[in-house]
Structures are given as structure tokens and as C-alpha cells.
Amino acid sequence: MPSDFKPVAAITCDEWLANSVAADLTGSFAEHRWEGDFAAAIDKLNAPSEGQRLDQNSCGTASLAPIPDLWLIDAHGRALRPSYPVDDCGFLKIGGLREIEKLVQVDRIEHYVRHTPDSLQQLMGCSTRRVTPKIGNQRL
């Protein structure tokens, strides 16, 4: 993080849309605003990455756990999207994000997204198209 950038707020966004979808095919996700003392978070975000482990086969399997989007905002309104240091297996070290999530959440905004039938099928695993059964004379 640049030395002249002093965050006064952070914005995180939920990593997934909500599991419920309204009849008009809208879903939602939340944007969170955090404020407080960012010293611990900055220390962890600025930590050096570790060197690559010699035996990469001894690393665990990568998790597919999503990480919320993170933006830091300074007093001048400038925004910065920090990167995370990595461990010796190449996994993100998200301690800085966890420190931010310990701060005071001062705002939460719900955003709504309208799904297409195809995106809804991808998200929920079911189609919005009705399938009408056909009567036949064959046995199952």
C-alpha cells in the first residue's frame, strides 16, 4: 500500500448473491462500509509474501471459499483495491480483511440484480421454463 494512502473507510461486498430470488427474478447482495483504526489491517496487508515452498506437493488443496471484494478509501475520496500477501503454497493471507471486518460497520446497502432465466438456472440449478409432460403409451 502506498505510504501516502491512509484509509479512513473500507468497503466490502458480499461474495454471493442471496440464496432467495423474488418472483420478478431479482436477487440481492450487500455492500458494507467499515470505519475505525486500520493500523492492524494495514500491517497485515503490507506483510511480505512468503517464498515458494520447495515441495509444492506438500501443499493442501486450494479452497474454493470466496473472498469478499475489498476497497479502501482515504480522506480525499481516493479508492484503492489492495492485494493480499501469499503464503509459501501461494494461498492468499486474508488477515488484513479479517481485521477490517472487526471494525465498526457504519453502513450496509442492499443492491438488487435482475437475473435472466439462464443466470438463474446457473445460480440455482433449476430452470424458469415449464416443461409440460407428454402423455405416451410407453412404460418407464
MDTraj code that builds the backbone (N, CA, C; nanometers):
import mdtraj as md
import numpy as np

residues = "MET PRO SER ASP PHE LYS PRO VAL ALA ALA ILE THR CYS ASP GLU TRP LEU ALA ASN SER VAL ALA ALA ASP LEU THR GLY SER PHE ALA GLU HIS ARG TRP GLU GLY ASP PHE ALA ALA ALA ILE ASP LYS LEU ASN ALA PRO SER GLU GLY GLN ARG LEU ASP GLN ASN SER CYS GLY THR ALA SER LEU ALA PRO ILE PRO ASP LEU TRP LEU ILE ASP ALA HIS GLY ARG ALA LEU ARG PRO SER TYR PRO VAL ASP ASP CYS GLY PHE LEU LYS ILE GLY GLY LEU ARG GLU ILE GLU LYS LEU VAL GLN VAL ASP ARG ILE GLU HIS TYR VAL ARG HIS THR PRO ASP SER LEU GLN GLN LEU MET GLY CYS SER THR ARG ARG VAL THR PRO LYS ILE GLY ASN GLN ARG LEU".split()
xyz = np.array([
    [0.0848, -0.1169, 0.0000],
    [0.0000, 0.0000, 0.0000],
    [0.0894, 0.1232, 0.0000],
    [0.0584, 0.2225, -0.0804],
    [0.1415, 0.3435, -0.0846],
    [0.1467, 0.4115, 0.0523],
    [0.2611, 0.4680, 0.0867],
    [0.2778, 0.5297, 0.2184],
    [0.1929, 0.6556, 0.2352],
    [0.1544, 0.7211, 0.1245],
    [0.0729, 0.8424, 0.1347],
    [-0.0771, 0.8126, 0.1374],
    [-0.1140, 0.6859, 0.1350],
    [-0.2558, 0.6476, 0.1362],
    [-0.2925, 0.6036, 0.2777],
    [-0.3793, 0.6791, 0.3427],
    [-0.4238, 0.6492, 0.4791],
    [-0.5737, 0.6228, 0.4764],
    [-0.6158, 0.4982, 0.4853],
    [-0.7592, 0.4695, 0.4764],
    [-0.8373, 0.5212, 0.5968],
    [-0.9552, 0.5727, 0.5667],
    [-1.0489, 0.6143, 0.6711],
    [-1.1744, 0.5278, 0.6673],
    [-1.1896, 0.4501, 0.5599],
    [-1.3050, 0.3620, 0.5462],
    [-1.2678, 0.2463, 0.4540],
    [-1.3444, 0.1408, 0.4653],
    [-1.3291, 0.0258, 0.3766],
    [-1.4677, -0.0165, 0.3307],
    [-1.4738, -0.0655, 0.2091],
    [-1.5981, -0.1184, 0.1535],
    [-1.5742, -0.2650, 0.1196],
    [-1.6624, -0.3515, 0.1670],
    [-1.6607, -0.4915, 0.1247],
    [-1.7971, -0.5232, 0.0652],
    [-1.7986, -0.6162, -0.0272],
    [-1.9241, -0.6604, -0.0880],
    [-1.9366, -0.8106, -0.0697],
    [-2.0580, -0.8538, -0.0416],
    [-2.0814, -0.9971, -0.0270],
    [-2.0318, -1.0702, -0.1501],
    [-1.9787, -1.1877, -0.1286],
    [-1.9205, -1.2632, -0.2383],
    [-2.0243, -1.3388, -0.3212],
    [-2.1438, -1.3547, -0.2704],
    [-2.2500, -1.4255, -0.3433],
    [-2.3774, -1.3440, -0.3395],
    [-2.4622, -1.3688, -0.4368],
    [-2.5981, -1.3157, -0.4297],
    [-2.6740, -1.3963, -0.3251],
    [-2.7760, -1.3363, -0.2673],
    [-2.8574, -1.4058, -0.1676],
    [-2.9171, -1.5331, -0.2279],
    [-2.9443, -1.6304, -0.1420],
    [-2.9969, -1.7587, -0.1891],
    [-3.1436, -1.7530, -0.2278],
    [-3.2100, -1.6426, -0.2028],
    [-3.3507, -1.6324, -0.2412],
    [-3.3639, -1.5398, -0.3609],
    [-3.4582, -1.5724, -0.4460],
    [-3.4848, -1.4933, -0.5662],
    [-3.6332, -1.4589, -0.5661],
    [-3.6654, -1.3319, -0.5889],
    [-3.8043, -1.2865, -0.5892],
    [-3.8748, -1.3327, -0.7167],
    [-4.0056, -1.3201, -0.7161],
    [-4.0856, -1.3621, -0.8311],
    [-4.0478, -1.2867, -0.9584],
    [-3.9974, -1.1638, -0.9446],
    [-3.9578, -1.0872, -1.0632],
    [-3.8127, -1.1168, -1.1039],
    [-3.7554, -1.2241, -1.0503],
    [-3.6206, -1.2738, -1.0810],
    [-3.5090, -1.1834, -1.0282],
    [-3.5366, -1.1044, -0.9217],
    [-3.4301, -1.0228, -0.8633],
    [-3.3685, -1.0941, -0.7431],
    [-3.2384, -1.0757, -0.7317],
    [-3.1628, -1.1236, -0.6165],
    [-3.0878, -1.0056, -0.5585],
    [-3.0218, -1.0257, -0.4470],
    [-2.9541, -0.9127, -0.3837],
    [-2.8184, -0.9530, -0.3267],
    [-2.7354, -0.8524, -0.3052],
    [-2.6119, -0.8679, -0.2296],
    [-2.5913, -0.7399, -0.1503],
    [-2.5106, -0.7479, -0.0451],
    [-2.4918, -0.6326, 0.0429],
    [-2.3526, -0.5727, 0.0267],
    [-2.3479, -0.4413, 0.0368],
    [-2.2233, -0.3635, 0.0423],
    [-2.2094, -0.3152, 0.1861],
    [-2.0924, -0.3327, 0.2457],
    [-2.0690, -0.2958, 0.3847],
    [-1.9612, -0.1880, 0.3914],
    [-1.9828, -0.0885, 0.4775],
    [-1.8819, 0.0164, 0.4987],
    [-1.8301, 0.0046, 0.6419],
    [-1.6974, -0.0009, 0.6545],
    [-1.6297, -0.0181, 0.7827],
    [-1.5456, 0.1055, 0.8113],
    [-1.5429, 0.1479, 0.9383],
    [-1.4590, 0.2603, 0.9794],
    [-1.3956, 0.2282, 1.1131],
    [-1.2821, 0.2928, 1.1399],
    [-1.2110, 0.2731, 1.2661],
    [-1.0617, 0.2830, 1.2444],
    [-0.9859, 0.2200, 1.3318],
    [-0.8403, 0.2215, 1.3266],
    [-0.7923, 0.1093, 1.2340],
    [-0.7322, 0.1461, 1.1229],
    [-0.6901, 0.0488, 1.0212],
    [-0.5466, -0.0011, 1.0402],
    [-0.4797, 0.0359, 1.1502],
    [-0.3380, 0.0028, 1.1680],
    [-0.3115, -0.1475, 1.1582],
    [-0.3888, -0.2291, 1.2286],
    [-0.3660, -0.3742, 1.2262],
    [-0.3924, -0.4314, 1.0870],
    [-0.4945, -0.3815, 1.0215],
    [-0.5264, -0.4298, 0.8863],
    [-0.4156, -0.3944, 0.7879],
    [-0.3648, -0.2721, 0.7962],
    [-0.2587, -0.2274, 0.7055],
    [-0.1323, -0.3097, 0.7271],
    [-0.0999, -0.3375, 0.8550],
    [0.0179, -0.4205, 0.8834],
    [0.0065, -0.5562, 0.8153],
    [-0.1106, -0.6165, 0.8215],
    [-0.1276, -0.7498, 0.7613],
    [-0.1340, -0.7431, 0.6090],
    [-0.1938, -0.6377, 0.5537],
    [-0.1978, -0.6235, 0.4081],
    [-0.0591, -0.5939, 0.3510],
    [0.0225, -0.5229, 0.4279],
    [0.1574, -0.4890, 0.3828],
    [0.2618, -0.5953, 0.4165],
    [0.2208, -0.7026, 0.4813],
    [0.3160, -0.8091, 0.5153],
    [0.3742, -0.8685, 0.3870],
    [0.4997, -0.9099, 0.3910],
    [0.5596, -0.9681, 0.2703],
    [0.5013, -1.1057, 0.2412],
    [0.4989, -1.1395, 0.1146],
    [0.4608, -1.2754, 0.0762],
    [0.5758, -1.3687, 0.1110],
    [0.5436, -1.4936, 0.1351],
    [0.6460, -1.5927, 0.1658],
    [0.7030, -1.6478, 0.0362],
    [0.8237, -1.6977, 0.0434],
    [0.8829, -1.7620, -0.0735],
    [0.8115, -1.8924, -0.1049],
    [0.8252, -1.9385, -0.2260],
    [0.7561, -2.0596, -0.2676],
    [0.8182, -2.1820, -0.2004],
    [0.7352, -2.2683, -0.1490],
    [0.7780, -2.3921, -0.0851],
    [0.8485, -2.4803, -0.1876],
    [0.9573, -2.5421, -0.1477],
    [1.0314, -2.6279, -0.2407],
    [0.9482, -2.7473, -0.2860],
    [0.8761, -2.8080, -0.1929],
    [0.7941, -2.9239, -0.2274],
    [0.6481, -2.8789, -0.2365],
    [0.6069, -2.8342, -0.3535],
    [0.4692, -2.7872, -0.3716],
    [0.3670, -2.8991, -0.3554],
    [0.4098, -3.0247, -0.3665],
    [0.3178, -3.1369, -0.3468],
    [0.2753, -3.1511, -0.2014],
    [0.3460, -3.0857, -0.1097],
    [0.3089, -3.0932, 0.0316],
    [0.2070, -2.9851, 0.0695],
    [0.1648, -2.9039, -0.0275],
    [0.0635, -2.8018, -0.0026],
    [-0.0753, -2.8655, -0.0035],
    [-0.1645, -2.8047, 0.0702],
    [-0.3023, -2.8515, 0.0712],
    [-0.3723, -2.8193, -0.0600],
    [-0.4946, -2.8657, -0.0695],
    [-0.5761, -2.8376, -0.1875],
    [-0.6365, -2.6988, -0.1726],
    [-0.6338, -2.6242, -0.2797],
    [-0.6891, -2.4880, -0.2762],
    [-0.8371, -2.4924, -0.2431],
    [-0.8774, -2.4024, -0.1556],
    [-1.0177, -2.3914, -0.1184],
    [-1.0898, -2.3034, -0.2191],
    [-1.2140, -2.3332, -0.2403],
    [-1.2943, -2.2501, -0.3294],
    [-1.3774, -2.1491, -0.2508],
    [-1.3406, -2.1284, -0.1243],
    [-1.4134, -2.0313, -0.0434],
    [-1.3959, -1.8932, -0.1046],
    [-1.5061, -1.8240, -0.1316],
    [-1.4957, -1.6914, -0.1932],
    [-1.4472, -1.5881, -0.0925],
    [-1.3822, -1.4853, -0.1426],
    [-1.3323, -1.3758, -0.0596],
    [-1.4073, -1.2497, -0.1010],
    [-1.4633, -1.1762, -0.0037],
    [-1.5358, -1.0541, -0.0393],
    [-1.4455, -0.9538, -0.1113],
    [-1.5041, -0.8774, -0.2032],
    [-1.4313, -0.7662, -0.2647],
    [-1.3974, -0.6665, -0.1554],
    [-1.2797, -0.6061, -0.1640],
    [-1.2347, -0.5095, -0.0640],
    [-1.1793, -0.3863, -0.1329],
    [-1.2270, -0.2698, -0.0891],
    [-1.1760, -0.1406, -0.1352],
    [-1.1478, -0.0565, -0.0135],
    [-1.0359, 0.0143, -0.0135],
    [-1.0024, 0.1087, 0.0926],
    [-1.0210, 0.2504, 0.0385],
    [-1.0684, 0.3411, 0.1238],
    [-1.0972, 0.4787, 0.0828],
    [-1.0247, 0.5730, 0.1780],
    [-0.9571, 0.6743, 0.1224],
    [-0.8887, 0.7715, 0.2075],
    [-0.9741, 0.8974, 0.2239],
    [-0.9238, 0.9930, 0.3018],
    [-0.9993, 1.1155, 0.3316],
    [-1.0235, 1.2017, 0.2087],
    [-0.9463, 1.1820, 0.1015],
    [-0.9632, 1.2584, -0.0225],
    [-1.0621, 1.1908, -0.1173],
    [-1.1193, 1.0772, -0.0759],
    [-1.2140, 1.0052, -0.1604],
    [-1.1489, 0.9119, -0.2601],
    [-1.0165, 0.8990, -0.2527],
    [-0.9483, 0.8053, -0.3427],
    [-0.9717, 0.6625, -0.2940],
    [-0.9872, 0.5723, -0.3879],
    [-1.0102, 0.4316, -0.3541],
    [-0.8936, 0.3474, -0.4028],
    [-0.8638, 0.2435, -0.3279],
    [-0.7545, 0.1529, -0.3600],
    [-0.8022, 0.0109, -0.3330],
    [-0.7768, -0.0771, -0.4265],
    [-0.8113, -0.2181, -0.4062],
    [-0.6824, -0.2929, -0.3742],
    [-0.6623, -0.3284, -0.2464],
    [-0.5352, -0.3897, -0.2088],
    [-0.5257, -0.5346, -0.2568],
    [-0.4023, -0.5789, -0.2723],
    [-0.3781, -0.7204, -0.2980],
    [-0.3395, -0.7837, -0.1649],
    [-0.3439, -0.9143, -0.1593],
    [-0.3108, -0.9859, -0.0370],
    [-0.1746, -1.0530, -0.0521],
    [-0.0964, -1.0570, 0.0563],
    [0.0251, -1.1374, 0.0502],
    [-0.0128, -1.2850, 0.0396],
    [0.0799, -1.3678, -0.0038],
    [0.0521, -1.5115, -0.0162],
    [0.1485, -1.5903, 0.0721],
    [0.1049, -1.7104, 0.1102],
    [0.1917, -1.7972, 0.1894],
    [0.2790, -1.8805, 0.0967],
    [0.3547, -1.9736, 0.1528],
    [0.4504, -2.0499, 0.0726],
    [0.3846, -2.1497, -0.0228],
    [0.2535, -2.1677, -0.0118],
    [0.1805, -2.2520, -0.1065],
    [0.1058, -2.1681, -0.2102],
    [0.1165, -2.0369, -0.1984],
    [0.0503, -1.9481, -0.2929],
    [-0.0918, -1.9116, -0.2537],
    [-0.1339, -1.9474, -0.1320],
    [-0.2680, -1.9135, -0.0857],
    [-0.2696, -1.7726, -0.0286],
    [-0.3800, -1.7013, -0.0514],
    [-0.3935, -1.5641, -0.0019],
    [-0.3967, -1.5623, 0.1507],
    [-0.3246, -1.4683, 0.2080],
    [-0.3274, -1.4457, 0.3529],
    [-0.4226, -1.3292, 0.3771],
    [-0.5446, -1.3595, 0.4226],
    [-0.6515, -1.2596, 0.4306],
    [-0.6685, -1.2007, 0.5706],
    [-0.5622, -1.2027, 0.6503],
    [-0.5696, -1.1457, 0.7850],
    [-0.6078, -0.9987, 0.7840],
    [-0.5628, -0.9226, 0.6826],
    [-0.5988, -0.7814, 0.6735],
    [-0.7487, -0.7621, 0.6563],
    [-0.8096, -0.8452, 0.5748],
    [-0.9554, -0.8409, 0.5562],
    [-1.0254, -0.8731, 0.6874],
    [-0.9781, -0.9744, 0.7570],
    [-1.0410, -1.0137, 0.8847],
    [-1.0287, -0.9018, 0.9892],
    [-0.9170, -0.8285, 0.9872],
    [-0.9021, -0.7142, 1.0790],
    [-1.0031, -0.6048, 1.0451],
    [-1.0261, -0.5813, 0.9174],
    [-1.1248, -0.4807, 0.8756],
    [-1.2647, -0.5216, 0.9199],
    [-1.2956, -0.6495, 0.9094],
    [-1.4279, -0.6971, 0.9497],
    [-1.4498, -0.6902, 1.1005],
    [-1.3442, -0.6643, 1.1782],
    [-1.3570, -0.6441, 1.3233],
    [-1.3903, -0.4981, 1.3566],
    [-1.3749, -0.4073, 1.2591],
    [-1.4029, -0.2656, 1.2824],
    [-1.5541, -0.2422, 1.2895],
    [-1.5922, -0.1189, 1.3115],
    [-1.7342, -0.0839, 1.3222],
    [-1.7950, -0.0761, 1.1832],
    [-1.9010, -0.1531, 1.1629],
    [-1.9746, -0.1432, 1.0357],
    [-2.0691, -0.0249, 1.0494],
    [-2.0471, 0.0789, 0.9685],
    [-2.1252, 0.2021, 0.9806],
    [-2.2379, 0.2109, 0.8785],
    [-2.2354, 0.1255, 0.7782],
    [-2.3408, 0.1311, 0.6766],
    [-2.3513, -0.0041, 0.6080],
    [-2.4712, -0.0325, 0.5616],
    [-2.4978, -0.1543, 0.4836],
    [-2.6006, -0.1178, 0.3782],
    [-2.5656, -0.1411, 0.2530],
    [-2.6557, -0.1078, 0.1424],
    [-2.6877, -0.2367, 0.0676],
    [-2.8144, -0.2607, 0.0474],
    [-2.8588, -0.3786, -0.0273],
    [-2.8685, -0.3408, -0.1758],
    [-2.8034, -0.4170, -0.2617],
    [-2.8086, -0.3954, -0.4063],
    [-2.8897, -0.5087, -0.4688],
    [-2.9695, -0.4732, -0.5692],
    [-3.0555, -0.5717, -0.6339],
    [-3.0123, -0.5936, -0.7784],
    [-3.0164, -0.7171, -0.8189],
    [-2.9743, -0.7583, -0.9529],
    [-3.0869, -0.8406, -1.0137],
    [-3.1223, -0.8087, -1.1371],
    [-3.2251, -0.8884, -1.2052],
    [-3.1566, -1.0005, -1.2831],
    [-3.2017, -1.1211, -1.2571],
    [-3.1474, -1.2391, -1.3244],
    [-3.2136, -1.2592, -1.4600],
    [-3.1402, -1.3195, -1.5491],
    [-3.2001, -1.3729, -1.6711],
    [-3.2365, -1.5179, -1.6405],
    [-3.3237, -1.5793, -1.7176],
    [-3.3532, -1.7210, -1.6924],
    [-3.2271, -1.8078, -1.6940],
    [-3.1328, -1.7786, -1.7843],
    [-3.0102, -1.8580, -1.7900],
    [-2.9229, -1.8382, -1.6664],
    [-2.9095, -1.7136, -1.6190],
    [-2.8265, -1.6902, -1.5000],
    [-2.8915, -1.7508, -1.3763],
    [-3.0247, -1.7508, -1.3714],
    [-3.0947, -1.8119, -1.2591],
    [-3.0727, -1.9625, -1.2586],
    [-3.0751, -2.0225, -1.3760],
    [-3.0509, -2.1663, -1.3836],
    [-2.9094, -2.1984, -1.3369],
    [-2.8130, -2.1144, -1.3729],
    [-2.6747, -2.1356, -1.3306],
    [-2.6616, -2.1183, -1.1792],
    [-2.7285, -2.0165, -1.1224],
    [-2.7204, -1.9888, -0.9799],
    [-2.7928, -2.0935, -0.8958],
    [-2.9147, -2.1257, -0.9341],
    [-2.9995, -2.2106, -0.8510],
    [-3.0072, -2.3562, -0.8970],
    [-2.9627, -2.3826, -1.0191],
    [-2.9685, -2.5195, -1.0675],
    [-3.1054, -2.5624, -1.1163],
    [-3.1945, -2.4677, -1.1357],
    [-3.3272, -2.5024, -1.1862],
    [-3.3680, -2.3991, -1.2913],
    [-3.4518, -2.4402, -1.3816],
    [-3.4913, -2.3546, -1.4920],
    [-3.6217, -2.2831, -1.4611],
    [-3.6428, -2.1690, -1.5239],
    [-3.7692, -2.0976, -1.5109],
    [-3.8680, -2.1414, -1.6188],
    [-3.8225, -2.2245, -1.7100],
    [-3.9097, -2.2718, -1.8179],
    [-3.9875, -2.3939, -1.7715],
    [-4.1181, -2.3906, -1.7973],
    [-4.2023, -2.5048, -1.7615],
    [-4.1872, -2.6139, -1.8650],
    [-4.1769, -2.7336, -1.8156],
    [-4.1728, -2.8488, -1.9041],
    [-4.3065, -2.9199, -1.8891],
    [-4.3797, -2.9278, -1.9986],
    [-4.5092, -2.9938, -1.9962],
    [-4.4895, -3.1410, -2.0290],
    [-4.5335, -3.2287, -1.9381],
    [-4.5160, -3.3713, -1.9662],
    [-4.6004, -3.4126, -2.0862],
    [-4.5493, -3.5056, -2.1635],
    [-4.6217, -3.5582, -2.2788],
    [-4.6746, -3.6963, -2.2437],
    [-4.8007, -3.7144, -2.2720],
    [-4.8635, -3.8425, -2.2440],
    [-4.8255, -3.9392, -2.3545],
    [-4.7848, -4.0565, -2.3162],
    [-4.7449, -4.1564, -2.4145],
    [-4.7939, -4.2934, -2.3712],
    [-4.7589, -4.3921, -2.4494],
    [-4.8035, -4.5262, -2.4175],
    [-4.6855, -4.6183, -2.3817],
    [-4.5663, -4.5626, -2.3688],
    [-4.4506, -4.6440, -2.3348],
    [-4.4395, -4.6571, -2.1838],
    [-4.3853, -4.7691, -2.1424],
    [-4.3633, -4.7925, -1.9998],
    [-4.2239, -4.7405, -1.9630],
    [-4.2123, -4.6863, -1.8450],
    [-4.0824, -4.6400, -1.7968],
    [-3.9978, -4.7566, -1.7507],
])
top = md.Topology()
chain = top.add_chain()
for i, resn in enumerate(residues, 1):
    res = top.add_residue(resn, chain, resSeq=i)
    for name in ("N", "CA", "C"):
        top.add_atom(name, md.element.get_by_symbol(name[0]), res)
traj = md.Trajectory(xyz[None], top)
